[in-house]
Amino acid sequence: MLLRLTVIITACLCLGLLSPLQAQDPATDDHAYLTLVDSAQTATATGRYDDAAALLHRALSARPASPTNVLLLSNLGMVQHYAGRDSLAYTTLSSALAQAPGSATILMNRGKVLTALGRFDSAIADFSAALRRDTSRMEPRFYRAMLLIHTGEVLSADADADTLMWRSPRSRMALEAKSACLRAMSRFDEAIPLLNDLINHYPDAAAYGARAACRVMTDDLNGAAADIAEALTRDPSNPDFLLTRALLNKKRYRREDSLKDAEEAIRNGANPERVKAVLAL
């Protein structure tokens, strides 16, 4: 995103669309301004979010009247989000949105931050607003579908997932969203082929964990064991994976192992009531 922003700013400078700076700070000349943006991109890519935020603040201060500042402000909000400062990120992105209320990108970014803050209804509203501005975008539709599953609106989520599948049936977002909807509707047999595709093209812990859960529910216990072992190798403390292994061990009549996995899942953040419900304890 920052690289794209650098290209936009460079074009504006070449066309004379950005006003000259009056301050004497060394960051006020054109080259230094673009260097700040490039350096912020590098800092973000390497996980140095405090450095990236400081660089973006300098760039914003260097050209306070620049028409591209709203893009910098949006990027600053996401850098703050990556650093775990979600309340601050929300404020920054809301400020950016006030300057560019029609921006689907800023709406989508704020939706991600609202999701992290647990404000799911507001996040869904932002993703929906982003889609009203650009119905072709995959990302806000994907995030909205996943949140709708979380809030129990599975049929609405499935409609979004079907749209993703129609537009790009082998994309990661389409496969993840549609398989998640099928799992939420207990259609585990139908979800497994999509998860096979997902693992073939985009293997990660979440995909193996999801297929393991489906295989447990369809009594393919050997397949589930292989999948959950792979998932836990990649993410050993994931409470959902530990709970899946607990259910698998229960189905294999390994009560002590099941109870140990359940306890470990709770220690790693699983809701105790959910654990009891899943394992019928």
C-alpha positions in Angstrom: 0.0 0.0 0.0 2.8 2.4 0.9 4.6 1.7 -2.3 1.5 2.5 -4.3 1.2 5.7 -2.2 4.7 6.7 -3.2 3.9 6.3 -6.9 0.8 8.5 -6.4 2.7 11.2 -4.6 5.5 11.1 -7.1 3.0 11.7 -9.9 1.4 14.6 -8.0 4.8 16.2 -7.6 5.6 15.8 -11.2 2.3 17.4 -12.2 2.8 20.3 -9.8 -0.3 19.3 -7.8 1.4 19.5 -4.4 2.1 23.0 -3.0 5.7 23.9 -2.1 6.6 23.8 1.6 7.5 26.8 3.6 9.1 25.2 6.6 12.9 24.7 6.9 12.8 21.2 8.2 15.0 18.9 6.0 12.0 16.7 5.4 10.2 19.4 3.5 11.8 19.0 0.1 10.2 16.6 -2.4 12.9 14.0 -2.2 12.9 13.9 1.6 9.1 13.7 1.7 9.1 10.6 -0.6 12.0 9.1 1.4 9.9 9.4 4.6 7.1 7.5 2.9 9.5 4.8 1.5 11.1 4.5 4.9 7.7 4.1 6.6 6.9 1.3 4.1 10.2 -0.5 4.9 9.6 -0.1 8.7 6.1 -1.5 8.4 7.2 -4.5 6.3 9.8 -5.4 8.9 7.5 -5.0 11.9 9.0 -1.8 13.2 5.6 -0.2 13.7 6.7 2.5 16.1 9.3 3.7 13.6 6.8 3.5 10.8 4.3 5.7 12.8 7.0 8.2 13.6 8.0 8.5 9.9 4.4 8.9 8.8 3.8 11.6 11.4 6.9 13.4 10.0 5.6 13.1 6.5 2.1 14.4 7.5 3.7 17.4 9.4 6.0 18.1 6.4 3.1 18.7 4.0 0.0 19.5 6.2 -2.0 20.7 3.2 -1.1 17.8 0.8 -4.1 16.2 -0.9 -2.4 12.8 -0.4 -2.3 13.1 3.4 -5.5 11.2 3.7 -3.7 8.2 2.3 -0.9 8.6 4.7 -3.4 9.0 7.5 -5.1 5.7 6.5 -1.7 3.9 6.5 -0.9 5.4 9.9 -4.1 4.0 11.3 -3.2 0.5 10.0 0.3 0.8 11.4 -1.2 1.6 14.8 -3.5 -1.4 14.4 -0.6 -3.7 13.7 1.1 -2.3 16.8 -2.0 -3.3 18.9 -3.1 0.3 19.5 -6.6 -0.3 18.2 -8.4 2.6 19.9 -5.9 5.0 18.6 -6.1 3.4 15.1 -9.9 3.8 15.2 -9.5 7.5 15.9 -6.9 7.9 13.1 -9.0 6.1 10.6 -12.2 8.0 11.6 -10.2 11.2 11.0 -9.1 9.9 7.5 -12.7 8.9 6.7 -14.0 12.4 7.6 -11.6 13.8 5.0 -12.5 11.1 2.4 -16.0 9.7 3.3 -16.3 7.9 0.0 -13.1 5.8 0.4 -13.8 2.1 0.3 -10.3 1.4 1.4 -10.5 3.5 4.6 -13.9 2.0 5.4 -12.5 -1.5 5.0 -9.5 -0.6 7.2 -11.7 0.8 9.9 -13.8 -2.3 9.7 -10.8 -4.4 10.5 -9.9 -2.2 13.5 -13.5 -2.4 14.7 -13.4 -6.2 14.5 -10.3 -6.2 16.6 -12.1 -4.0 19.2 -15.0 -6.5 19.3 -17.4 -4.0 17.8 -18.8 -6.4 15.3 -22.0 -4.7 14.3 -20.1 -1.5 13.5 -17.5 -3.4 11.6 -20.1 -5.1 9.5 -21.6 -1.7 8.8 -18.2 -0.4 7.6 -17.6 -3.4 5.4 -21.1 -3.0 3.9 -20.5 0.7 3.3 -17.2 -0.2 1.5 -19.1 -2.7 -0.7 -21.8 0.0 -1.6 -19.0 2.1 -2.9 -17.3 -0.7 -4.8 -19.3 -4.0 -5.2 -16.4 -5.7 -6.9 -14.1 -5.7 -3.9 -13.4 -9.2 -2.5 -11.8 -8.3 0.8 -14.7 -6.4 2.6 -17.1 -9.1 1.4 -14.9 -11.8 2.9 -14.5 -10.0 6.2 -18.2 -9.3 6.4 -19.0 -13.0 5.7 -16.7 -14.1 8.5 -18.2 -11.7 10.9 -21.8 -12.6 9.9 -20.9 -16.3 10.8 -19.6 -15.1 14.2 -22.8 -13.2 14.9 -25.0 -16.1 13.8 -26.2 -14.7 10.5 -25.1 -17.7 8.6 -27.5 -17.4 5.6 -26.4 -13.8 5.0 -22.7 -14.9 5.3 -23.4 -17.8 2.8 -24.7 -15.3 0.3 -21.5 -13.4 0.5 -19.5 -16.6 0.3 -21.4 -17.6 -2.8 -20.6 -14.3 -4.4 -16.9 -14.8 -3.7 -17.0 -18.3 -5.1 -18.7 -17.0 -8.3 -16.1 -14.3 -8.8 -13.0 -16.3 -7.9 -13.7 -19.9 -7.0 -10.1 -20.9 -6.3 -9.2 -17.8 -4.3 -8.2 -18.1 -0.7 -10.9 -15.8 0.5 -13.6 -17.7 -1.4 -12.5 -21.1 -0.2 -12.1 -19.9 3.4 -15.5 -18.1 3.5 -17.5 -20.9 1.8 -15.9 -23.7 3.9 -16.6 -21.7 7.1 -20.2 -21.3 6.1 -20.6 -25.0 5.4 -19.0 -25.8 8.8 -21.3 -23.4 10.5 -24.3 -25.2 8.9 -22.9 -28.6 10.0 -22.4 -29.6 6.4 -19.0 -31.0 7.1 -18.9 -33.5 4.2 -19.4 -30.6 1.8 -16.7 -28.4 3.5 -14.0 -31.0 3.2 -13.4 -30.8 -0.6 -13.1 -27.0 -0.3 -10.6 -27.4 2.6 -8.7 -29.9 0.4 -8.3 -27.2 -2.2 -7.4 -24.7 0.4 -4.7 -26.9 1.8 -3.4 -27.8 -1.7 -2.9 -24.1 -2.6 -2.7 -22.2 0.7 -1.6 -24.6 3.4 -1.6 -23.1 6.9 -2.5 -24.2 10.4 -6.1 -22.8 10.2 -6.9 -24.9 7.2 -5.5 -28.1 8.7 -7.4 -27.4 11.9 -10.6 -26.8 10.1 -10.3 -30.0 8.1 -9.4 -31.9 11.3 -12.6 -30.6 12.9 -14.7 -31.7 9.9 -13.1 -35.1 9.8 -13.8 -35.6 13.6 -17.5 -34.8 12.9 -17.6 -37.2 10.0 -15.9 -39.9 12.0 -12.7 -40.0 9.8 -10.6 -40.3 13.0 -7.4 -41.3 11.3 -7.6 -38.4 8.9 -8.5 -36.0 11.8 -5.5 -37.2 13.8 -3.1 -36.5 10.9 -4.6 -33.1 10.3 -4.7 -32.0 14.0 -1.1 -33.1 14.4 -0.1 -30.9 11.5 -2.1 -28.0 12.8 -0.6 -28.2 16.3 2.9 -28.5 14.9 2.3 -25.1 13.2 0.4 -23.5 16.1 1.0 -25.5 19.3 -1.1 -23.3 21.7 -4.1 -22.7 19.5 -7.1 -23.4 21.8 -9.4 -24.4 19.0 -7.0 -27.0 17.8 -6.5 -28.3 21.3 -10.3 -28.6 21.7 -10.5 -30.5 18.4 -7.9 -32.9 19.7 -9.8 -33.3 22.9 -12.9 -34.2 21.0 -10.9 -36.6 18.8 -9.5 -38.3 21.9 -12.9 -38.6 23.4 -14.2 -40.3 20.3 -11.2 -42.7 20.6 -12.2 -43.4 24.2 -9.0 -41.8 25.5 -10.7 -40.0 28.4 -7.5 -38.9 30.2 -5.9 -37.5 27.1 -9.2 -35.7 26.2 -9.4 -34.1 29.7 -5.8 -33.0 29.4 -6.4 -31.4 26.1 -9.5 -29.7 27.4 -7.6 -28.2 30.3 -4.8 -27.1 28.0 -7.3 -25.5 25.7 -8.8 -23.5 28.6 -5.3 -22.4 29.8 -4.7 -21.1 26.3 -7.9 -19.0 26.2 -10.8 -21.4 25.3 -14.1 -20.5 27.0 -14.6 -23.1 29.7 -18.4 -23.3 29.0 -17.7 -23.9 25.3 -15.3 -26.7 26.2 -17.9 -28.3 28.4 -20.5 -28.0 25.7 -18.3 -29.5 22.9 -17.2 -32.4 25.0 -20.5 -32.8 26.8 -18.7 -32.8 30.2 
